[in-house]
């Protein structure tokens, strides 16, 4: 939690700084605008980048600060209440659903790949995955009768399943922008 929270917070902060600079100077070139396909400027300026009436990265700054704090507390030996674990899991689920919606929007509507946004996607997926596994393993989320063997299989292969999840996203990115990537070779 600490690592995903800190990395997500830093990526959100970087996006916020670039967004503020763009507001002050429309000619500003964000640090992440690298090519016609890889860049944050158009993603930040889109309606998808301000879905709730303010920049999405502000959600990240707040949420990832909470996650980092909870991670530090858990790492230092604090026993988090069951309700807190469930709330964290629900928030991580909402975050992962939102991240996947943003992945779709980036690839098929905005037609740009924002590197800092991609960092947020990666850490949000990892956060959801590992908080859910923690909650299942420690019976915060009850496992149905007979489901322990399936859970044990998932726990043993957790990293492969996560790698497969990331692999699907990488394949979507590669195929969506294949003309651009192949032109670089």
Secondary structure, 3 states (H helix, E strand, C coil): CHHHHHHHHHHHHHHHHHHHHHHHCCCCCCCCCCCCCECCHHHHHCCHHHCCCCCHHHHHHHHHHHHHHHHHHHHCCCCCCHHHHHHHHHHHHHHHHHHHHHHHHHHHHHCCECHHHHHHHHHHHHHHHHHHHHHHHCCCCCCCCCCHHHHHHHHHCHHHHHHHHHHHHHHHHHHHCHHHHHHHC
